[in-house]
Amino acid sequence: MPSKIAFAAAALTAVSIIAATPASGAVLVLGQGLAKTCSDATIAGRDDLKAIETCSLAIQTQAMGHRDRAGTFVNRGILKLRRSSYDAARADFADALRLSPDLGEAYVNWGASLIAERRYAEGLSEIDRGMALGVEEPEKAWFNRAIAYEALGDARQAYLAYQQAVALAPEWAPPKLELARFTVTSK
């Protein structure tokens, strides 16, 4: 008779689920100018108003291709997401998708904004859509999936998603910290 594996997360309150803040995947913009500065600020983890203004100036004044402009919208959206301005972030992701409908990062970050608002099933759907298109940092998408699964009460899928995030980025600490809360037992 095959053994079953049980996955149990440590008891979580709604606050501790949100403590695992959704991760954002920035879009690297190459070249020079304000769009590159916006990209660098996003990759560096900033969330200040000056960085958002830099992105806005890049969008308004800098000549760039559709893909870089879409990436700049995604990056500005991530900065807004980090400031908990979820509707404004999604507006930027929508603008990015109008320019570049195949930009997986826009969907993944859209999903992260929904997860941050505790709209877990919707967030999973958007993340899956983005992952199907391909993203530069899939570990962050897996991490966000794990947060959503855990909040939806699916400890097994959450555990597996955190494991996948670790497998893709072994040096990245957040999924390792989340995995430490789990107990895996045979039944």
N, CA and C atoms as an extended XYZ file, in Angstrom:
561
Properties=species:S:1:pos:R:3:atomname:S:1:resname:S:1:resid:I:1 pbc="F F F"
N         0.848       -1.174        0.000 N   MET     1
C         0.000        0.000        0.000 CA  MET     1
C         0.896        1.241        0.000 C   MET     1
N         0.773        2.125       -0.990 N   PRO     2
C         1.638        3.294       -1.049 CA  PRO     2
C         1.376        4.229        0.129 C   PRO     2
N         2.457        4.825        0.617 N   SER     3
C         2.291        5.772        1.717 CA  SER     3
C         1.885        7.126        1.158 C   SER     3
N         1.167        7.843        1.957 N   LYS     4
C         0.760        9.184        1.573 CA  LYS     4
C         1.612       10.172        2.352 C   LYS     4
N         1.894       11.263        1.733 N   ILE     5
C         2.664       12.313        2.376 CA  ILE     5
C         1.693       13.414        2.785 C   ILE     5
N         1.784       13.850        3.994 N   ALA     6
C         0.961       14.962        4.466 CA  ALA     6
C         1.839       16.198        4.579 C   ALA     6
N         1.316       17.296        4.142 N   PHE     7
C         2.022       18.567        4.209 CA  PHE     7
C         1.247       19.467        5.150 C   PHE     7
N         1.921       19.941        6.142 N   ALA     8
C         1.266       20.850        7.080 CA  ALA     8
C         2.136       22.071        7.278 C   ALA     8
N         1.521       23.196        7.103 N   ALA     9
C         2.227       24.444        7.390 CA  ALA     9
C         1.956       24.792        8.838 C   ALA     9
N         2.895       25.467        9.425 N   ALA    10
C         2.669       25.956       10.775 CA  ALA    10
C         1.414       26.818       10.767 C   ALA    10
N         0.735       26.861       11.880 N   ALA    11
C        -0.495       27.652       11.947 CA  ALA    11
C        -0.227       29.075       11.493 C   ALA    11
N        -1.075       29.548       10.606 N   LEU    12
C        -0.887       30.883       10.043 CA  LEU    12
C        -2.098       31.741       10.327 C   LEU    12
N        -1.847       32.965       10.604 N   THR    13
C        -2.929       33.934       10.664 CA  THR    13
C        -2.904       34.689        9.348 C   THR    13
N        -3.918       35.441        9.074 N   ALA    14
C        -3.943       36.226        7.832 CA  ALA    14
C        -2.746       37.163        7.780 C   ALA    14
N        -2.342       37.690        8.908 N   VAL    15
C        -1.198       38.609        8.930 CA  VAL    15
C         0.079       37.892        8.515 C   VAL    15
N         0.296       36.674        8.982 N   SER    16
C         1.548       36.004        8.641 CA  SER    16
C         1.571       35.554        7.190 C   SER    16
N         0.422       35.302        6.597 N   ILE    17
C         0.402       34.980        5.168 CA  ILE    17
C         0.870       36.194        4.382 C   ILE    17
N         0.373       37.346        4.740 N   ILE    18
C         0.758       38.558        4.035 CA  ILE    18
C         2.200       38.929        4.351 C   ILE    18
N         2.729       38.434        5.488 N   ALA    19
C         4.138       38.708        5.804 CA  ALA    19
C         5.033       38.179        4.692 C   ALA    19
N         4.586       37.117        4.036 N   ALA    20
C         5.296       36.632        2.862 CA  ALA    20
C         4.822       37.502        1.703 C   ALA    20
N         5.435       38.649        1.583 N   THR    21
C         5.030       39.624        0.577 CA  THR    21
C         5.247       39.080       -0.823 C   THR    21
N         4.279       39.252       -1.702 N   PRO    22
C         4.479       38.803       -3.070 CA  PRO    22
C         5.742       39.406       -3.671 C   PRO    22
N         6.428       38.602       -4.429 N   ALA    23
C         7.669       39.040       -5.071 CA  ALA    23
C         7.355       39.638       -6.436 C   ALA    23
N         8.152       40.605       -6.837 N   SER    24
C         7.971       41.276       -8.119 CA  SER    24
C         9.118       40.933       -9.052 C   SER    24
N         8.814       40.740      -10.311 N   GLY    25
C         9.834       40.464      -11.318 CA  GLY    25
C         9.996       41.645      -12.252 C   GLY    25
N        11.112       42.339      -12.141 N   ALA    26
C        11.376       43.529      -12.955 CA  ALA    26
C        11.721       43.152      -14.384 C   ALA    26
N        11.603       44.128      -15.268 N   VAL    27
C        11.990       43.961      -16.661 CA  VAL    27
C        13.264       44.754      -16.879 C   VAL    27
N        14.299       44.086      -17.319 N   LEU    28
C        15.574       44.740      -17.599 CA  LEU    28
C        15.453       45.545      -18.884 C   LEU    28
N        15.740       46.829      -18.788 N   VAL    29
C        15.749       47.710      -19.958 CA  VAL    29
C        17.207       48.056      -20.224 C   VAL    29
N        17.648       47.769      -21.416 N   LEU    30
C        19.041       48.010      -21.781 CA  LEU    30
C        19.208       49.410      -22.351 C   LEU    30
N        20.443       49.814      -22.484 N   GLY    31
C        20.715       51.121      -23.070 CA  GLY    31
C        21.001       52.142      -21.997 C   GLY    31
N        20.641       53.370      -22.296 N   GLN    32
C        20.930       54.474      -21.390 CA  GLN    32
C        19.659       55.280      -21.172 C   GLN    32
N        19.741       56.242      -20.304 N   GLY    33
C        18.642       57.173      -20.119 CA  GLY    33
C        17.742       56.824      -18.961 C   GLY    33
N        16.608       57.509      -18.916 N   LEU    34
C        15.680       57.391      -17.804 CA  LEU    34
C        15.062       55.993      -17.686 C   LEU    34
N        14.761       55.355      -18.802 N   ALA    35
C        14.178       54.011      -18.750 CA  ALA    35
C        15.142       53.027      -18.098 C   ALA    35
N        16.417       53.155      -18.391 N   LYS    36
C        17.433       52.296      -17.758 CA  LYS    36
C        17.534       52.610      -16.273 C   LYS    36
N        17.482       53.886      -15.912 N   THR    37
C        17.519       54.285      -14.502 CA  THR    37
C        16.297       53.727      -13.763 C   THR    37
N        15.139       53.770      -14.407 N   CYS    38
C        13.910       53.196      -13.854 CA  CYS    38
C        14.084       51.695      -13.631 C   CYS    38
N        14.612       51.001      -14.631 N   SER    39
C        14.858       49.568      -14.543 CA  SER    39
C        15.807       49.253      -13.391 C   SER    39
N        16.900       50.002      -13.296 N   ASP    40
C        17.880       49.787      -12.229 CA  ASP    40
C        17.259       49.989      -10.852 C   ASP    40
N        16.425       51.016      -10.711 N   ALA    41
C        15.768       51.289       -9.430 CA  ALA    41
C        14.845       50.146       -9.034 C   ALA    41
N        14.141       49.604      -10.006 N   THR    42
C        13.210       48.509       -9.735 CA  THR    42
C        13.975       47.258       -9.348 C   THR    42
N        15.015       46.938      -10.086 N   ILE    43
C        15.825       45.759       -9.786 CA  ILE    43
C        16.478       45.883       -8.416 C   ILE    43
N        16.834       47.108       -8.031 N   ALA    44
C        17.471       47.352       -6.728 CA  ALA    44
C        16.478       47.272       -5.568 C   ALA    44
N        15.184       47.140       -5.864 N   GLY    45
C        14.193       46.995       -4.808 CA  GLY    45
C        13.638       48.295       -4.264 C   GLY    45
N        13.876       49.377       -4.977 N   ARG    46
C        13.385       50.670       -4.496 CA  ARG    46
C        11.872       50.769       -4.638 C   ARG    46
N        11.298       51.697       -3.880 N   ASP    47
C         9.865       51.962       -3.982 CA  ASP    47
C         9.553       53.439       -3.715 C   ASP    47
N        10.562       54.288       -3.844 N   ASP    48
C        10.398       55.699       -3.519 CA  ASP    48
C         9.734       56.467       -4.660 C   ASP    48
N         9.175       57.609       -4.316 N   LEU    49
C         8.471       58.434       -5.297 CA  LEU    49
C         9.403       58.963       -6.388 C   LEU    49
N        10.660       59.209       -6.048 N   LYS    50
C        11.628       59.681       -7.055 CA  LYS    50
C        11.818       58.621       -8.151 C   LYS    50
N        11.884       57.366       -7.772 N   ALA    51
C        12.022       56.292       -8.762 CA  ALA    51
C        10.781       56.221       -9.655 C   ALA    51
N         9.602       56.369       -9.052 N   ILE    52
C         8.367       56.356       -9.836 CA  ILE    52
C         8.358       57.532      -10.814 C   ILE    52
N         8.782       58.694      -10.349 N   GLU    53
C         8.837       59.878      -11.217 CA  GLU    53
C         9.823       59.669      -12.368 C   GLU    53
N        10.946       59.023      -12.090 N   THR    54
C        11.916       58.728      -13.152 CA  THR    54
C        11.286       57.854      -14.223 C   THR    54
N        10.548       56.841      -13.786 N   CYS    55
C         9.866       55.967      -14.745 CA  CYS    55
C         8.834       56.752      -15.554 C   CYS    55
N         8.085       57.608      -14.877 N   SER    56
C         7.073       58.415      -15.559 CA  SER    56
C         7.707       59.330      -16.608 C   SER    56
N         8.816       59.966      -16.240 N   LEU    57
C         9.522       60.825      -17.202 CA  LEU    57
C        10.030       60.025      -18.393 C   LEU    57
N        10.512       58.825      -18.130 N   ALA    58
C        10.979       57.966      -19.228 CA  ALA    58
C         9.830       57.663      -20.186 C   ALA    58
N         8.681       57.312      -19.632 N   ILE    59
C         7.518       56.988      -20.461 CA  ILE    59
C         7.069       58.199      -21.271 C   ILE    59
N         7.091       59.359      -20.665 N   GLN    60
C         6.593       60.575      -21.305 CA  GLN    60
C         7.563       61.183      -22.314 C   GLN    60
N         8.873       61.026      -22.079 N   THR    61
C         9.829       61.800      -22.877 CA  THR    61
C        10.842       61.001      -23.672 C   THR    61
N        11.082       59.760      -23.297 N   GLN    62
C        12.172       59.021      -23.931 CA  GLN    62
C        11.690       58.212      -25.124 C   GLN    62
N        12.424       58.328      -26.211 N   ALA    63
C        12.148       57.495      -27.381 CA  ALA    63
C        12.666       56.084      -27.091 C   ALA    63
N        11.795       55.088      -27.293 N   MET    64
C        12.197       53.690      -27.080 CA  MET    64
C        11.234       52.798      -27.833 C   MET    64
N        11.661       51.577      -28.044 N   GLY    65
C        10.812       50.601      -28.723 CA  GLY    65
C         9.649       50.160      -27.845 C   GLY    65
N         8.682       49.458      -28.480 N   HIS    66
C         7.500       48.988      -27.754 CA  HIS    66
C         7.868       48.127      -26.552 C   HIS    66
N         8.820       47.226      -26.743 N   ARG    67
C         9.171       46.296      -25.657 CA  ARG    67
C         9.768       47.043      -24.463 C   ARG    67
N        10.682       47.982      -24.707 N   ASP    68
C        11.269       48.743      -23.602 CA  ASP    68
C        10.241       49.663      -22.940 C   ASP    68
N         9.347       50.243      -23.738 N   ARG    69
C         8.298       51.086      -23.154 CA  ARG    69
C         7.378       50.221      -22.289 C   ARG    69
N         7.008       49.049      -22.787 N   ALA    70
C         6.180       48.131      -22.003 CA  ALA    70
C         6.915       47.732      -20.723 C   ALA    70
N         8.207       47.436      -20.846 N   GLY    71
C         8.999       47.091      -19.668 CA  GLY    71
C         9.060       48.224      -18.660 C   GLY    71
N         9.103       49.446      -19.148 N   THR    72
C         9.131       50.600      -18.252 CA  THR    72
C         7.794       50.746      -17.531 C   THR    72
N         6.689       50.466      -18.225 N   PHE    73
C         5.389       50.444      -17.542 CA  PHE    73
C         5.372       49.364      -16.459 C   PHE    73
N         5.895       48.179      -16.769 N   VAL    74
C         5.945       47.106      -15.768 CA  VAL    74
C         6.778       47.552      -14.577 C   VAL    74
N         7.942       48.131      -14.846 N   ASN    75
C         8.810       48.548      -13.748 CA  ASN    75
C         8.149       49.613      -12.880 C   ASN    75
N         7.474       50.586      -13.512 N   ARG    76
C         6.779       51.598      -12.722 CA  ARG    76
C         5.642       50.943      -11.926 C   ARG    76
N         4.972       49.991      -12.537 N   GLY    77
C         3.918       49.270      -11.823 CA  GLY    77
C         4.443       48.527      -10.609 C   GLY    77
N         5.621       47.941      -10.740 N   ILE    78
C         6.232       47.241       -9.602 CA  ILE    78
C         6.529       48.221       -8.469 C   ILE    78
N         7.042       49.390       -8.821 N   LEU    79
C         7.304       50.400       -7.792 CA  LEU    79
C         6.016       50.783       -7.074 C   LEU    79
N         4.929       50.921       -7.819 N   LYS    80
C         3.631       51.244       -7.220 CA  LYS    80
C         3.114       50.071       -6.389 C   LYS    80
N         3.328       48.864       -6.880 N   LEU    81
C         2.932       47.666       -6.142 CA  LEU    81
C         3.623       47.625       -4.785 C   LEU    81
N         4.907       47.933       -4.766 N   ARG    82
C         5.656       47.946       -3.505 CA  ARG    82
C         5.123       48.994       -2.539 C   ARG    82
N         4.467       50.005       -3.041 N   ARG    83
C         3.877       51.062       -2.198 CA  ARG    83
C         2.402       50.765       -1.882 C   ARG    83
N         1.948       49.561       -2.228 N   SER    84
C         0.570       49.110       -1.994 CA  SER    84
C        -0.463       49.910       -2.786 C   SER    84
N        -0.064       50.475       -3.903 N   SER    85
C        -0.982       51.179       -4.810 CA  SER    85
C        -1.400       50.195       -5.905 C   SER    85
N        -2.243       49.241       -5.533 N   TYR    86
C        -2.532       48.097       -6.392 CA  TYR    86
C        -3.279       48.466       -7.670 C   TYR    86
N        -4.274       49.319       -7.576 N   ASP    87
C        -5.006       49.704       -8.789 CA  ASP    87
C        -4.096       50.453       -9.763 C   ASP    87
N        -3.279       51.358       -9.234 N   ALA    88
C        -2.348       52.112      -10.086 CA  ALA    88
C        -1.314       51.180      -10.708 C   ALA    88
N        -0.865       50.194       -9.948 N   ALA    89
C         0.091       49.216      -10.489 CA  ALA    89
C        -0.552       48.441      -11.633 C   ALA    89
N        -1.779       47.972      -11.425 N   ARG    90
C        -2.456       47.204      -12.481 CA  ARG    90
C        -2.722       48.060      -13.711 C   ARG    90
N        -2.950       49.340      -13.538 N   ALA    91
C        -3.123       50.222      -14.702 CA  ALA    91
C        -1.839       50.243      -15.522 C   ALA    91
N        -0.686       50.282      -14.853 N   ASP    92
C         0.586       50.237      -15.577 CA  ASP    92
C         0.790       48.886      -16.253 C   ASP    92
N         0.435       47.800      -15.583 N   PHE    93
C         0.580       46.480      -16.206 CA  PHE    93
C        -0.336       46.368      -17.427 C   PHE    93
N        -1.529       46.946      -17.339 N   ALA    94
C        -2.454       46.943      -18.485 CA  ALA    94
C        -1.866       47.738      -19.653 C   ALA    94
N        -1.252       48.892      -19.355 N   ASP    95
C        -0.610       49.677      -20.415 CA  ASP    95
C         0.527       48.882      -21.056 C   ASP    95
N         1.277       48.172      -20.230 N   ALA    96
C         2.368       47.337      -20.755 CA  ALA    96
C         1.825       46.265      -21.689 C   ALA    96
N         0.723       45.654      -21.304 N   LEU    97
C         0.147       44.581      -22.117 CA  LEU    97
C        -0.468       45.104      -23.412 C   LEU    97
N        -0.944       46.338      -23.423 N   ARG    98
C        -1.440       46.920      -24.680 CA  ARG    98
C        -0.291       47.071      -25.679 C   ARG    98
N         0.887       47.389      -25.165 N   LEU    99
C         2.058       47.547      -26.030 CA  LEU    99
C         2.702       46.219      -26.402 C   LEU    99
N         2.701       45.292      -25.456 N   SER   100
C         3.389       44.017      -25.645 CA  SER   100
C         2.574       42.902      -24.972 C   SER   100
N         1.564       42.378      -25.681 N   PRO   101
C         0.642       41.406      -25.083 CA  PRO   101
C         1.283       40.095      -24.635 C   PRO   101
N         2.518       39.856      -25.048 N   ASP   102
C         3.187       38.609      -24.682 CA  ASP   102
C         4.207       38.799      -23.559 C   ASP   102
N         4.102       39.879      -22.802 N   LEU   103
C         5.058       40.179      -21.742 CA  LEU   103
C         4.611       39.493      -20.455 C   LEU   103
N         5.183       38.322      -20.201 N   GLY   104
C         4.804       37.510      -19.047 CA  GLY   104
C         4.931       38.231      -17.720 C   GLY   104
N         5.947       39.086      -17.584 N   GLU   105
C         6.146       39.810      -16.327 CA  GLU   105
C         4.949       40.690      -15.972 C   GLU   105
N         4.270       41.240      -16.959 N   ALA   106
C         3.103       42.076      -16.675 CA  ALA   106
C         2.003       41.237      -16.021 C   ALA   106
N         1.766       40.032      -16.528 N   TYR   107
C         0.749       39.163      -15.940 CA  TYR   107
C         1.163       38.681      -14.554 C   TYR   107
N         2.425       38.281      -14.399 N   VAL   108
C         2.892       37.778      -13.106 CA  VAL   108
C         2.779       38.862      -12.035 C   VAL   108
N         3.173       40.079      -12.374 N   ASN   109
C         3.070       41.163      -11.399 CA  ASN   109
C         1.620       41.564      -11.156 C   ASN   109
N         0.784       41.477      -12.180 N   TRP   110
C        -0.653       41.692      -11.998 CA  TRP   110
C        -1.161       40.681      -10.962 C   TRP   110
N        -0.760       39.435      -11.134 N   GLY   111
C        -1.139       38.400      -10.172 CA  GLY   111
C        -0.629       38.697       -8.770 C   GLY   111
N         0.595       39.186       -8.665 N   ALA   112
C         1.151       39.531       -7.348 CA  ALA   112
C         0.313       40.621       -6.685 C   ALA   112
N        -0.166       41.574       -7.470 N   SER   113
C        -0.992       42.645       -6.889 CA  SER   113
C        -2.314       42.082       -6.368 C   SER   113
N        -2.867       41.117       -7.067 N   LEU   114
C        -4.113       40.493       -6.615 CA  LEU   114
C        -3.879       39.676       -5.343 C   LEU   114
N        -2.763       38.983       -5.276 N   ILE   115
C        -2.424       38.211       -4.081 CA  ILE   115
C        -2.248       39.144       -2.887 C   ILE   115
N        -1.605       40.270       -3.110 N   ALA   116
C        -1.422       41.241       -2.029 CA  ALA   116
C        -2.774       41.746       -1.500 C   ALA   116
N        -3.779       41.738       -2.357 N   GLU   117
C        -5.130       42.141       -1.960 CA  GLU   117
C        -5.967       40.955       -1.484 C   GLU   117
N        -5.328       39.813       -1.316 N   ARG   118
C        -5.974       38.579       -0.844 CA  ARG   118
C        -6.989       38.024       -1.842 C   ARG   118
N        -6.755       38.285       -3.113 N   ARG   119
C        -7.589       37.755       -4.197 CA  ARG   119
C        -6.783       36.609       -4.830 C   ARG   119
N        -6.631       35.549       -4.045 N   TYR   120
C        -5.660       34.499       -4.339 CA  TYR   120
C        -5.944       33.725       -5.616 C   TYR   120
N        -7.171       33.284       -5.817 N   ALA   121
C        -7.488       32.496       -7.013 CA  ALA   121
C        -7.277       33.319       -8.279 C   ALA   121
N        -7.706       34.579       -8.250 N   GLU   122
C        -7.478       35.460       -9.404 CA  GLU   122
C        -5.980       35.663       -9.639 C   GLU   122
N        -5.233       35.840       -8.558 N   GLY   123
C        -3.793       36.029       -8.670 CA  GLY   123
C        -3.114       34.822       -9.302 C   GLY   123
N        -3.504       33.626       -8.866 N   LEU   124
C        -2.945       32.399       -9.453 CA  LEU   124
C        -3.192       32.347      -10.951 C   LEU   124
N        -4.388       32.693      -11.360 N   SER   125
C        -4.742       32.654      -12.778 CA  SER   125
C        -3.831       33.576      -13.599 C   SER   125
N        -3.627       34.801      -13.111 N   GLU   126
C        -2.762       35.746      -13.834 CA  GLU   126
C        -1.303       35.296      -13.843 C   GLU   126
N        -0.847       34.756      -12.732 N   ILE   127
C         0.533       34.267      -12.672 CA  ILE   127
C         0.726       33.121      -13.649 C   ILE   127
N        -0.215       32.190      -13.692 N   ASP   128
C        -0.122       31.071      -14.638 CA  ASP   128
C        -0.078       31.574      -16.077 C   ASP   128
N        -0.879       32.573      -16.351 N   ARG   129
C        -0.905       33.166      -17.699 CA  ARG   129
C         0.469       33.740      -18.061 C   ARG   129
N         1.066       34.456      -17.129 N   GLY   130
C         2.386       35.029      -17.360 CA  GLY   130
C         3.469       33.971      -17.488 C   GLY   130
N         3.402       32.953      -16.635 N   MET   131
C         4.411       31.893      -16.684 CA  MET   131
C         4.354       31.144      -18.016 C   MET   131
N         3.168       31.003      -18.558 N   ALA   132
C         3.020       30.320      -19.853 CA  ALA   132
C         3.728       31.096      -20.966 C   ALA   132
N         3.826       32.411      -20.802 N   LEU   133
C         4.509       33.251      -21.801 CA  LEU   133
C         6.021       33.293      -21.571 C   LEU   133
N         6.434       32.947      -20.372 N   GLY   134
C         7.847       32.982      -20.015 CA  GLY   134
C         8.186       34.256      -19.266 C   GLY   134
N         8.985       34.115      -18.222 N   VAL   135
C         9.421       35.252      -17.415 CA  VAL   135
C        10.898       35.088      -17.088 C   VAL   135
N        11.544       36.208      -16.819 N   GLU   136
C        12.980       36.197      -16.520 CA  GLU   136
C        13.298       35.646      -15.136 C   GLU   136
N        12.386       35.805      -14.184 N   GLU   137
C        12.611       35.347      -12.811 CA  GLU   137
C        11.460       34.429      -12.377 C   GLU   137
N        11.420       33.213      -12.907 N   PRO   138
C        10.300       32.324      -12.593 CA  PRO   138
C        10.213       31.958      -11.115 C   PRO   138
N        11.320       32.043      -10.394 N   GLU   139
C        11.286       31.728       -8.960 CA  GLU   139
C        10.335       32.658       -8.208 C   GLU   139
N        10.230       33.895       -8.661 N   LYS   140
C         9.328       34.837       -8.006 CA  LYS   140
C         7.873       34.484       -8.310 C   LYS   140
N         7.614       34.005       -9.499 N   ALA   141
C         6.262       33.552       -9.833 CA  ALA   141
C         5.894       32.332       -8.984 C   ALA   141
N         6.818       31.403       -8.836 N   TRP   142
C         6.558       30.218       -8.003 CA  TRP   142
C         6.332       30.608       -6.551 C   TRP   142
N         7.100       31.567       -6.062 N   PHE   143
C         6.944       32.048       -4.690 CA  PHE   143
C         5.541       32.637       -4.502 C   PHE   143
N         5.100       33.443       -5.443 N   ASN   144
C         3.767       34.034       -5.357 CA  ASN   144
C         2.679       32.964       -5.444 C   ASN   144
N         2.902       31.974       -6.282 N   ARG   145
C         1.955       30.857       -6.360 CA  ARG   145
C         1.850       30.175       -5.002 C   ARG   145
N         2.993       29.971       -4.351 N   ALA   146
C         3.007       29.312       -3.042 CA  ALA   146
C         2.199       30.101       -2.020 C   ALA   146
N         2.376       31.414       -2.006 N   ILE   147
C         1.622       32.265       -1.082 CA  ILE   147
C         0.122       32.075       -1.319 C   ILE   147
N        -0.271       32.089       -2.583 N   ALA   148
C        -1.690       31.947       -2.914 CA  ALA   148
C        -2.222       30.575       -2.510 C   ALA   148
N        -1.488       29.520       -2.846 N   TYR   149
C        -1.940       28.177       -2.483 CA  TYR   149
C        -2.078       28.034       -0.971 C   TYR   149
N        -1.125       28.555       -0.251 N   GLU   150
C        -1.184       28.458        1.202 CA  GLU   150
C        -2.404       29.198        1.743 C   GLU   150
N        -2.659       30.371        1.234 N   ALA   151
C        -3.816       31.148        1.682 CA  ALA   151
C        -5.133       30.452        1.318 C   ALA   151
N        -5.122       29.691        0.235 N   LEU   152
C        -6.314       28.952       -0.183 CA  LEU   152
C        -6.453       27.617        0.546 C   LEU   152
N        -5.500       27.308        1.437 N   GLY   153
C        -5.578       26.088        2.233 CA  GLY   153
C        -4.980       24.860        1.582 C   GLY   153
N        -4.243       25.013        0.512 N   ASP   154
C        -3.618       23.877       -0.164 CA  ASP   154
C        -2.135       23.818        0.215 C   ASP   154
N        -1.864       23.261        1.390 N   ALA   155
C        -0.493       23.218        1.920 CA  ALA   155
C         0.431       22.412        1.011 C   ALA   155
N        -0.079       21.347        0.419 N   ARG   156
C         0.774       20.510       -0.443 CA  ARG   156
C         1.281       21.308       -1.644 C   ARG   156
N         0.356       21.982       -2.358 N   GLN   157
C         0.772       22.768       -3.516 CA  GLN   157
C         1.656       23.944       -3.112 C   GLN   157
N         1.376       24.534       -1.947 N   ALA   158
C         2.221       25.627       -1.455 CA  ALA   158
C         3.644       25.119       -1.217 C   ALA   158
N         3.756       23.999       -0.548 N   TYR   159
C         5.060       23.413       -0.259 CA  TYR   159
C         5.835       23.138       -1.555 C   TYR   159
N         5.157       22.523       -2.515 N   LEU   160
C         5.808       22.192       -3.786 CA  LEU   160
C         6.226       23.455       -4.547 C   LEU   160
N         5.409       24.492       -4.484 N   ALA   161
C         5.744       25.746       -5.167 CA  ALA   161
C         6.939       26.432       -4.493 C   ALA   161
N         6.965       26.440       -3.159 N   TYR   162
C         8.139       26.991       -2.468 CA  TYR   162
C         9.394       26.193       -2.838 C   TYR   162
N         9.267       24.876       -2.906 N   GLN   163
C        10.406       24.043       -3.303 CA  GLN   163
C        10.897       24.398       -4.707 C   GLN   163
N         9.981       24.623       -5.616 N   GLN   164
C        10.354       24.980       -6.984 CA  GLN   164
C        11.077       26.323       -7.006 C   GLN   164
N        10.616       27.266       -6.195 N   ALA   165
C        11.289       28.571       -6.109 CA  ALA   165
C        12.721       28.399       -5.616 C   ALA   165
N        12.913       27.540       -4.629 N   VAL   166
C        14.264       27.278       -4.111 CA  VAL   166
C        15.116       26.598       -5.178 C   VAL   166
N        14.547       25.644       -5.892 N   ALA   167
C        15.299       24.932       -6.932 CA  ALA   167
C        15.770       25.895       -8.024 C   ALA   167
N        14.943       26.876       -8.352 N   LEU   168
C        15.295       27.829       -9.410 CA  LEU   168
C        16.278       28.898       -8.945 C   LEU   168
N        16.238       29.229       -7.657 N   ALA   169
C        17.121       30.284       -7.111 CA  ALA   169
C        17.582       29.873       -5.712 C   ALA   169
N        18.519       28.938       -5.637 N   PRO   170
C        18.941       28.403       -4.333 CA  PRO   170
C        19.495       29.458       -3.371 C   PRO   170
N        19.999       30.562       -3.905 N   GLU   171
C        20.578       31.593       -3.043 CA  GLU   171
C        19.532       32.563       -2.495 C   GLU   171
N        18.316       32.519       -2.999 N   TRP   172
C        17.260       33.453       -2.604 CA  TRP   172
C        16.606       32.962       -1.314 C   TRP   172
N        16.665       33.757       -0.265 N   ALA   173
C        16.240       33.348        1.074 CA  ALA   173
C        14.724       33.244        1.300 C   ALA   173
N        13.878       34.122        0.769 N   PRO   174
C        12.449       34.080        1.155 CA  PRO   174
C        11.767       32.716        1.024 C   PRO   174
N        11.925       31.966       -0.077 N   PRO   175
C        11.221       30.679       -0.111 CA  PRO   175
C        11.791       29.672        0.890 C   PRO   175
N        13.076       29.761        1.179 N   LYS   176
C        13.668       28.869        2.188 CA  LYS   176
C        13.066       29.141        3.555 C   LYS   176
N        12.897       30.412        3.875 N   LEU   177
C        12.294       30.774        5.160 CA  LEU   177
C        10.868       30.251        5.269 C   LEU   177
N        10.132       30.335        4.184 N   GLU   178
C         8.749       29.845        4.199 CA  GLU   178
C         8.718       28.323        4.323 C   GLU   178
N         9.604       27.639        3.638 N   LEU   179
C         9.647       26.175        3.718 CA  LEU   179
C         9.954       25.688        5.128 C   LEU   179
N        10.713       26.457        5.885 N   ALA   180
C        11.084       26.058        7.243 CA  ALA   180
C         9.867       25.932        8.156 C   ALA   180
N         8.759       26.522        7.790 N   ARG   181
C         7.541       26.439        8.591 CA  ARG   181
C         6.788       25.145        8.369 C   ARG   181
N         7.120       24.387        7.334 N   PHE   182
C         6.372       23.188        6.964 CA  PHE   182
C         6.904       21.958        7.667 C   PHE   182
N         5.997       21.039        7.945 N   THR   183
C         6.350       19.711        8.454 CA  THR   183
C         5.792       18.702        7.457 C   THR   183
N         6.644       17.816        6.999 N   VAL   184
C         6.217       16.790        6.049 CA  VAL   184
C         6.246       15.452        6.771 C   VAL   184
N         5.123       14.750        6.767 N   THR   185
C         5.027       13.467        7.446 CA  THR   185
C         4.431       12.421        6.505 C   THR   185
N         4.745       11.162        6.753 N   SER   186
C         4.150       10.048        5.987 CA  SER   186
C         2.915        9.561        6.706 C   SER   186
N         1.926        9.196        5.938 N   LYS   187
C         0.687        8.650        6.524 CA  LYS   187
C         0.518        7.225        6.083 C   LYS   187
